[in-house]
C-alpha cells in the first residue's frame, strides 16, 4: 500500500510538472476574426476543441485576446474555457507584422514551441511576392527562433487556388525549404486544397472570399491539427 501511494504521488507530480506546448497563432484577420454579425471564430476555436479532445497539454499565446470588434464573443467548449490569446491583426501585411513582432513578443510569458503562421492575404497585389511576403516571413521565423531555437513553424498557404496566391505559394515554398532545419522545422500547410473561396458557390468555405465561415474554419483547424501531430506530446 505504501509503495502504491508513493507511485501515485510521483505520477501526480510528474503530470503537474509537465510543461504545456505553447502555440502561437500568428497572422492577419483570418487568425484574429471577431467581426460581429457572423460567427467569425477563426480556426483557433475548432483547433482549440480538437487539441482539448485529444488530451494535449497546450497553451495559446500572443499579445491579443480580442477580435476586430471588442464585443465579439467566443464560446467555451464542454467544460473548458476558450483560450483567447493570439497574434492575429486584422488587415495587416506581412512586413508590418515582422516590424511589430519584436515588441509584441516582449509581452509573451513563454516562448512559442509551435507557431502557426498564416500571412499574405493582404499582400496579394504585390508584384514581388518573394521580397514582400516570403522574405518578411523568413524574418518572422528568425525572430521566433531567437525566442526558442527549437520552435516548430507551420506556414499556412493562402486559401485560394488561382491568381496571385499561386505565385505567392511558389515563393513561400522556396523560402520554407531554404530555412527549415532539423532542430527547427518549417513546414508548409496546404490550406487551399479542397477549398471553395467563392461565397456564392455550393459548399462555400468563406463569408466573403477571404474570411472563413464555420465550415472553412473547421477545414483550416483540421489541416493545422494534422500538421502538428509529429510535434505534439500527449
C-alpha positions, 0 to 999 in steps of 0.5 A: 500500500505504501509503495502504491501511494508513493507511485501515485504521488510521483505520477501526480507530480510528474503530470503537474510538472509537465510543461504545456506546448505553447502555440502561437497563432500568428497572422492577419484577420483570418487568425484574429476574426471577431467581426460581429454579425457572423460567427467569425471564430477563426480556426483557433476555436475548432483547433482549440476543441480538437487539441482539448479532445485529444488530451494535449497539454497546450497553451495559446499565446500572443499579445491579443485576446480580442477580435476586430470588434471588442464585443465579439464573443467566443464560446467555451467548449464542454467544460473548458474555457476558450483560450483567447490569446493570439497574434492575429491583426486584422488587415495587416501585411506581412512586413508590418507584422515582422516590424511589430513582432519584436515588441509584441513578443516582449509581452509573451510569458513563454516562448512559442514551441509551435507557431502557426503562421498564416500571412499574405492575404493582404499582400496579394497585389504585390508584384514581388511576392518573394521580397514582400511576403516570403522574405518578411516571413523568413524574418518572422521565423528568425525572430521566433527562433531567437525566442526558442531555437527549437520552435516548430513553424507551420506556414499556412498557404493562402486559401485560394487556388488561382491568381496571385496566391499561386505565385505567392505559394511558389515563393513561400515554398522556396523560402520554407525549404531554404530555412527549415532545419532539423532542430527547427522545422518549417513546414508548409500547410496546404490550406487551399486544397479542397477549398471553395473561396467563392461565397456564392458557390455550393459548399462555400468555405468563406463569408466573403472570399477571404474570411472563413465561415464555420465550415472553412474554419473547421477545414483550416483547424483540421489541416493545422491539427494534422500538421502538428501531430509529429510535434505534439506530446500527449 
